[in-house]
Amino acid sequence: MTRMISPCCGRWLCSLLLVLLVCAPLSAIHPTEGSPRILLPNRTIAPIGKEWSFRIPYVGAAPTHWKVKRLPEGFSFDASEGVIRGTASTRAIFEVEISVANALGADSCVWQLETSRYNGMAPVMGWSTRGLKDADINEKTILDVADAMQRAGLVAAGYRYVIIESRWQTSKRDKEGRITADPQRFPQGIKYLADELRNRGMKLGLSSNASPLNVHGLAGSFENEAIDAATFADWGVDYIKYDYCCSPPVPIVARQRYGAMGRALAASERPPLFSICEWGELQPWNWGETVNAGSWRTTFDIRDKWKATKYSKRDNGIWDAAEMNLRYASYANRHRLVSDPDLLLVGSSTNGCTPEEYYTQLQMWALMRAPLVFVADPRSLSPETLSLLTHPDLIAIDQDASFYNITEERRDDGVRIWTRRLTKGTAVLALNVGDSPTLTSIDFRPGSTAIWDATRAVYIAPQDLERIALPPHAARLFLFE
């Protein structure tokens, strides 16, 4: 099969999406059922000189057999876990052959592994506690959610991070000055929680704050950066979301405070991913790379609506966040890092958007290489939501190690055309931001051998690009091979 992105991405789940979008809800194929399909992008980057591990993502029933050929020197494959481990010593691009099978079928692909001295992190995939009630942020809930993500096939598909946004800590430090976990919420401590998640193939993320106390009056890390970084490393935390609540709204101060934490984390025995969250007010895209950040927020917290009446801290919809992030994403691409427009709302219990709008958000976030971190409760996801979250083409596009900027064409009828070059081929998104249905068209790309309509899961002919029907706030994603 010739694909512009990795041929690892099977069509069976995409075909289901077409049924779900066009017909009445049907019984969806669960991500843990059926023959295996590998969910790899065309290319992934591993750093030179650093120990690296990578779990191959997939959907379908658990594999009974893996085979990996042509790994670079210094790397090995653990077939029992489906994990590649190793340390690269030279810069190169390797063509790795991967095959997987279970009793119901098999899949295979050729995957490019680039070893590089430069940044090249893939966007984080996972779940955030932001949608939980404050009282539900505790050890039992987190582990229940982790088990639900495993049962749903989300962990196998790559959603491995569990990010606790707040309420995990107390307001006071211990006698040695260390930040402490709330003993009522996390009676066995954060290290226990991180170990339990790791045993499930998952990773723990925590929030902290660039001030003495956060907005809830709980301990932040300001002027305690070194001891907190050491504590996070001892606990085994893999991701730090660093907020800027209750801090001076001055760019130079923000840069200093984020710099102090970034340096402390980088110097710790177990450096986590470092994510800046000051909502774009102090332009972190201009300095985020200098403070060792892997990603930075470009927008205020997202609300469950399509568009705000007026963009502000308290009113920021899906389209507002997408537009703002697109404006500044080039800064992250320049440094091979990640620009973050905030959380995915698909499956949200508040139902502030239509199914079409949630699907459009997923397509926009994938094209922008944004983190795929969702907020819906994994214990009660519908089959339709699971199918969208594990959409093979969207995951492959999002995780692809291509750092080309999106070009945008604006049309008078409210249509936007986004184009992003991938490591192999090109993705084009036709998007209707207007409130009325419309017909639009896009040009065939010379040199392409095929066009895959990822939204409807079909190959199409060039003439089909001449009349593209778009309901309000809907999108169609085309992959030119």
C-alpha positions in Angstrom: 0.0 0.0 0.0 1.4 3.4 -1.0 0.8 6.0 1.7 2.0 9.5 2.2 2.2 8.8 5.9 3.2 5.5 7.3 1.5 2.5 5.8 1.2 1.4 9.5 -2.1 3.2 9.7 -4.9 0.8 8.8 -8.2 1.7 7.2 -10.6 -0.4 9.2 -11.1 2.2 11.9 -11.3 5.1 9.4 -14.1 3.3 7.5 -16.0 3.0 10.8 -15.8 6.8 11.2 -17.5 7.3 7.8 -20.4 5.1 9.1 -20.6 7.1 12.3 -20.6 10.4 10.6 -23.2 9.6 8.0 -25.5 7.1 9.6 -27.2 6.7 12.9 -24.9 5.6 15.8 -24.0 1.9 15.4 -22.0 -0.5 17.5 -18.4 0.7 16.9 -15.4 -1.6 16.6 -13.6 -1.2 19.9 -9.9 -0.2 19.8 -9.0 -3.4 21.6 -10.8 -5.7 19.1 -9.9 -7.1 15.7 -6.6 -7.5 13.9 -3.7 -5.2 15.0 -3.0 -1.9 13.2 0.2 -0.1 14.0 -0.3 3.7 14.6 3.1 5.1 13.7 3.8 8.3 11.8 6.2 8.2 8.8 9.1 9.5 11.0 10.0 9.7 14.6 13.1 11.4 16.2 15.3 9.9 18.8 18.0 12.2 20.5 21.7 11.4 20.2 23.5 10.7 23.4 20.4 10.1 25.6 18.8 6.9 26.6 15.5 6.6 24.7 12.6 4.3 24.8 9.6 4.1 22.6 6.5 1.9 22.8 5.0 1.1 19.4 1.4 2.3 19.4 -1.4 0.1 17.9 -5.1 -0.6 18.0 -6.7 -4.0 17.9 -6.6 -7.1 20.0 -3.3 -7.6 21.9 -0.5 -8.8 19.6 0.9 -12.3 20.0 3.9 -11.6 17.8 6.1 -8.7 17.0 9.1 -8.5 14.6 11.4 -5.5 14.2 14.2 -5.4 11.6 17.0 -3.0 10.7 17.2 -1.1 14.1 20.2 1.1 14.3 23.3 0.1 16.3 22.8 0.7 20.0 19.0 -0.1 19.9 17.1 -3.2 20.9 13.5 -4.3 20.8 11.6 -5.9 23.7 8.9 -8.0 22.0 7.1 -8.7 25.3 6.4 -5.0 25.8 6.5 -3.8 22.2 9.2 -1.3 23.3 12.3 0.0 21.4 15.2 1.1 23.7 18.6 2.5 23.0 21.1 5.4 22.7 22.0 6.8 19.4 25.6 7.8 18.7 25.4 9.3 15.1 23.0 11.3 13.1 21.1 9.4 10.5 17.7 8.3 9.2 17.0 4.6 9.4 14.3 2.6 7.6 13.0 0.2 10.3 10.7 -2.7 9.3 8.0 -3.5 11.8 5.4 -6.3 11.7 2.8 -7.4 14.2 0.2 -10.2 14.3 -2.5 -11.7 16.5 -4.9 -14.5 15.9 -7.2 -12.3 13.8 -4.7 -10.8 11.4 -1.4 -8.9 10.9 0.0 -5.5 9.9 3.4 -4.2 8.8 5.1 -1.0 7.8 8.4 0.7 7.2 9.0 3.4 9.8 11.7 6.1 9.6 13.7 6.6 12.8 15.8 9.8 12.7 18.6 10.2 15.2 19.4 13.8 15.8 21.3 16.2 18.1 18.4 18.7 17.7 15.0 18.9 19.4 12.3 16.9 17.8 9.8 15.9 20.5 6.5 14.5 19.4 3.3 16.1 20.9 2.2 14.6 24.2 -0.8 12.3 24.1 -2.9 11.6 27.2 -5.6 12.7 29.6 -6.0 15.7 32.0 -7.8 15.9 35.3 -9.3 19.3 34.4 -12.7 17.9 33.8 -12.9 16.2 37.2 -14.6 17.7 40.2 -12.1 18.9 42.7 -13.1 16.2 45.2 -12.4 13.5 42.6 -8.8 14.4 42.2 -7.3 11.6 44.3 -5.3 8.4 44.1 -8.2 6.0 43.6 -9.8 8.1 40.8 -6.5 8.4 39.0 -5.8 4.7 39.1 -9.4 3.9 38.1 -9.0 6.3 35.1 -5.7 4.6 34.2 -7.3 1.2 34.2 -10.2 2.5 32.1 -7.7 3.9 29.5 -6.0 0.6 29.4 -9.2 -1.4 28.9 -10.3 1.1 26.2 -7.1 0.6 24.2 -6.1 4.3 24.6 -2.8 3.5 26.3 -1.9 1.0 23.5 -2.8 3.7 20.9 -0.3 6.2 22.5 -2.4 8.1 25.1 0.1 7.4 28.0 0.3 10.6 30.0 -2.0 11.3 33.0 -1.7 14.9 33.9 -2.9 16.1 37.3 -3.6 19.8 36.9 -3.9 20.8 40.6 -5.1 19.7 44.1 -2.4 17.1 44.4 -0.2 19.1 46.9 -0.6 20.8 50.3 -0.1 24.4 51.1 2.9 23.8 53.3 6.3 22.1 52.8 7.8 19.5 55.1 10.6 20.3 57.6 13.3 19.8 54.8 11.5 22.3 52.6 10.1 19.7 50.2 6.8 20.0 48.4 4.3 17.4 49.8 1.4 15.5 48.4 -2.0 15.9 50.1 -2.2 12.8 52.4 -6.0 12.7 52.2 -6.0 12.6 48.4 -2.8 10.6 47.8 -2.3 8.5 51.0 0.5 6.4 49.5 2.3 9.4 47.9 3.1 10.5 44.4 6.0 8.1 43.9 3.6 5.2 44.5 1.2 6.7 41.9 4.0 7.2 39.4 5.2 3.6 39.8 1.6 2.3 39.5 1.1 4.2 36.2 4.5 3.1 34.9 3.5 -0.5 35.6 0.6 0.1 33.3 2.8 1.5 30.6 1.8 5.1 31.4 3.5 8.3 32.6 2.6 10.8 35.3 2.4 14.6 34.8 2.0 17.2 37.5 1.3 20.9 37.6 3.3 23.3 39.7 3.4 27.1 39.7 5.9 29.9 39.2 4.8 31.6 42.5 4.9 30.6 46.2 1.3 29.5 46.1 -1.0 28.7 43.2 -4.5 30.1 42.6 -5.9 27.5 45.1 -3.5 28.5 47.9 -1.4 25.3 47.4 2.4 25.2 47.2 4.1 26.4 44.1 7.8 26.1 43.2 9.0 29.8 43.1 12.4 30.0 44.9 12.2 26.2 45.5 13.0 25.2 42.0 16.0 23.0 42.7 14.5 21.1 45.6 11.2 20.6 43.7 13.0 19.4 40.6 14.9 16.9 42.7 11.7 15.8 44.4 9.9 15.3 41.0 12.8 13.3 39.8 12.8 11.1 42.9 9.0 10.5 42.5 9.5 9.5 38.8 7.4 12.4 37.3 7.6 12.5 33.5 5.9 15.8 32.7 5.7 19.2 34.5 3.0 21.7 33.5 4.3 25.0 35.0 1.5 27.6 35.5 1.9 31.3 36.0 -1.0 32.0 38.3 -0.5 34.7 41.0 2.7 35.9 39.3 3.8 39.3 38.0 2.5 39.9 34.4 6.0 41.1 33.2 7.8 39.3 30.3 11.3 39.5 31.9 10.0 38.2 35.2 8.2 35.3 33.5 11.3 34.4 31.6 13.4 34.5 34.7 11.0 32.3 36.7 10.5 29.8 33.9 14.3 29.8 33.3 15.0 28.9 36.9 12.6 26.0 36.8 13.7 24.9 33.4 17.4 24.8 34.5 16.6 22.9 37.7 14.6 20.3 35.9 17.2 19.8 33.2 19.9 19.4 35.9 17.9 16.8 37.8 18.7 13.1 37.7 15.5 12.4 35.7 14.5 15.5 33.6 10.8 15.5 32.7 9.1 17.2 29.8 8.7 20.9 30.7 5.6 22.6 29.5 5.0 26.4 29.9 1.5 27.4 30.8 1.1 31.2 31.0 -1.6 31.3 28.3 0.4 33.3 25.7 0.0 36.7 27.4 3.8 37.1 27.8 4.7 35.7 24.4 6.5 32.4 25.5 7.1 31.6 21.8 9.8 34.2 21.9 11.7 32.7 24.8 10.3 29.2 25.6 13.2 27.4 23.8 15.8 29.2 25.9 14.3 27.9 29.2 14.5 24.2 28.2 10.7 24.0 27.5 9.4 21.4 25.2 6.0 23.1 24.7 4.2 26.2 25.5 0.6 27.3 25.7 -0.5 29.9 23.2 -4.0 30.5 24.4 -6.2 30.9 27.5 -7.9 27.8 28.9 -10.3 26.4 26.3 -14.1 26.4 26.9 -16.6 23.9 25.5 -17.9 26.1 22.7 -17.0 26.7 19.1 -16.3 30.4 19.3 -16.2 33.1 21.9 -18.3 36.2 21.9 -15.0 38.0 22.6 -11.8 36.2 23.1 -10.6 36.5 26.8 -9.5 34.5 29.8 -13.1 33.5 30.4 -14.2 33.1 26.9 -12.1 31.0 24.5 -13.7 28.5 22.1 -12.3 25.8 19.8 -11.9 28.1 16.8 -10.4 31.0 18.9 -7.8 28.6 20.3 -7.0 27.2 16.8 -6.7 30.7 15.3 -4.4 31.9 18.0 -2.2 28.8 18.0 -1.8 28.9 14.2 -0.6 32.5 14.4 2.3 31.5 16.6 3.0 27.9 15.7 5.9 28.8 13.5 8.0 29.7 16.5 7.7 26.2 17.9 8.4 24.6 14.5 11.5 26.6 14.1 12.9 25.0 17.2 11.3 21.6 16.5 9.2 21.9 19.6 5.4 22.0 20.3 2.9 24.8 20.3 -0.1 24.1 22.6 -3.7 25.4 22.0 -5.0 23.5 25.1 -7.1 20.4 25.6 -9.3 18.2 23.3 -13.0 18.5 24.1 -14.3 15.5 22.3 -16.5 13.4 24.5 -17.0 16.3 27.0 -19.9 15.8 29.4 -21.1 19.4 28.9 -21.8 18.9 25.2 -21.1 22.5 24.3 -20.3 21.7 20.7 -21.7 19.5 18.0 -20.1 16.1 17.0 -18.9 17.8 13.8 -17.2 20.6 15.8 -15.4 18.1 18.1 -14.2 16.2 15.0 -13.1 19.4 13.4 -11.0 20.2 16.5 -9.3 16.9 16.3 -8.4 17.4 12.7 -7.1 21.0 13.3 -5.0 19.9 16.4 -3.5 17.0 14.4 -2.5 19.3 11.5 -1.0 21.8 14.0 1.1 19.1 15.8 -0.7 20.0 19.0 -0.7 17.8 22.1 -3.6 15.3 22.0 -4.6 15.5 25.6 -8.3 15.0 26.2 -10.5 16.0 29.1 -13.5 13.6 28.9 -13.7 11.0 31.6 -12.2 7.8 30.2 -14.5 5.7 32.3 -17.5 6.7 30.3 -16.4 7.4 26.7 -18.7 6.4 23.9 -17.6 4.1 21.1 -17.8 7.1 18.8 -15.4 9.1 21.0 -13.0 6.2 21.2 -13.0 5.8 17.4 -12.2 9.5 17.0 -9.4 9.5 19.6 -7.8 6.5 17.9 -8.2 7.7 14.3 -5.1 6.3 12.6 -4.5 9.1 10.1 -5.0 11.9 12.7 -2.5 10.3 15.2 0.0 9.7 12.4 -0.2 13.3 11.2 0.0 14.7 14.7 3.0 12.6 15.6 4.9 13.0 12.3 8.3 14.6 12.8 7.7 17.3 10.1 8.2 20.8 11.3 6.9 22.7 8.3 4.6 25.6 8.9 0.9 25.4 7.9 0.0 27.8 5.0 -3.5 29.2 5.3 -5.7 30.4 2.4 -8.7 32.5 3.5 -11.7 32.7 1.3 -14.7 35.1 1.2 -17.3 32.4 2.0 -15.7 31.5 5.4 -13.6 28.7 4.1 -10.0 28.3 5.2 -7.6 26.0 3.5 -4.7 24.7 5.7 -1.8 22.9 4.0 1.1 21.2 5.8 3.9 19.3 4.2 4.7 16.0 6.0 7.9 14.0 6.0 6.2 12.1 3.1 3.4 13.8 1.2 1.1 16.7 2.1 -2.0 17.1 4.2 -4.7 19.7 3.2 -7.6 20.6 5.5 -10.7 22.4 4.0 -12.4 24.1 6.9 -15.7 26.0 7.0 -15.6 28.5 9.9 -18.8 30.2 8.8 -22.3 29.5 10.1 -23.8 28.4 6.8 -23.2 25.3 4.6 -21.0 25.9 1.7 -19.4 24.3 -1.4 -15.7 24.7 -2.0 -12.8 23.2 -3.9 -9.1 22.6 -3.6 -6.5 22.1 -6.3 -4.9 18.8 -7.1 -1.3 18.7 -6.2 1.0 17.9 -9.2 3.1 14.8 -8.6 0.6 13.2 -6.3 -0.3 9.6 -7.1 -3.4 9.3 -5.0 -5.7 11.3 -2.7 -7.0 9.8 0.5 -10.0 11.5 2.1 -9.2 10.9 5.7 -12.4 12.4 7.0 -14.6 10.0 5.1 -12.1 7.2 4.8 -12.1 6.7 1.0 -9.7 7.3 -1.9 -11.1 9.9 -4.2 -10.5 11.1 -7.8 -9.0 14.5 -8.6 -12.4 15.7 -9.9 -13.9 15.1 -6.5 -11.9 18.0 -5.2 -13.9 20.4 -7.4 -17.1 20.2 -5.2 -16.4 19.7 -1.4 -19.6 20.1 0.7 -18.9 21.6 4.1 -21.6 22.1 6.8 -21.0 24.9 9.3 -17.8 24.4 11.4 -17.0 21.2 9.5 -13.7 20.1 8.0 -12.5 17.6 5.3 -8.9 16.4 5.5 -7.2 15.2 2.4 -3.8 13.4 2.2 -2.0 13.7 -1.1 0.3 10.7 -1.6 
